[in-house]
């Protein structure tokens, strides 16, 4: 099931704070978006609504907020 659309390891990407501000997110999201669009796949992103750096990257790449949801995580 690895590399299948159902494999969550291929859908979730998280970057640590020490890697922020270096252009990695823009490069990775841009490359993955191009690959997805070329293959005809739909794209989407999940992020915390107060994560302004991520929102800025996504908006600069053409993404728009179309829906917000509230999640409750129980650990």
Secondary structure as the mmCIF struct_conf table of DSSP 4:
data_model
#
loop_
_struct_conf.conf_type_id
_struct_conf.id
_struct_conf.beg_label_comp_id
_struct_conf.beg_label_asym_id
_struct_conf.beg_label_seq_id
_struct_conf.end_label_comp_id
_struct_conf.end_label_asym_id
_struct_conf.end_label_seq_id
TURN_TY1_P TURN_TY1_P1 UNK A 2 UNK A 3
BEND BEND1 UNK A 4 UNK A 4
TURN_TY1_P TURN_TY1_P2 UNK A 5 UNK A 6
HELX_RH_3T_P HELX_RH_3T_P1 UNK A 8 UNK A 10
TURN_TY1_P TURN_TY1_P3 UNK A 11 UNK A 11
HELX_RH_3T_P HELX_RH_3T_P2 UNK A 17 UNK A 19
TURN_TY1_P TURN_TY1_P4 UNK A 20 UNK A 21
BEND BEND2 UNK A 22 UNK A 23
HELX_RH_AL_P HELX_RH_AL_P1 UNK A 24 UNK A 38
TURN_TY1_P TURN_TY1_P5 UNK A 39 UNK A 40
TURN_TY1_P TURN_TY1_P6 UNK A 49 UNK A 50
HELX_RH_AL_P HELX_RH_AL_P2 UNK A 52 UNK A 60
TURN_TY1_P TURN_TY1_P7 UNK A 61 UNK A 62
#
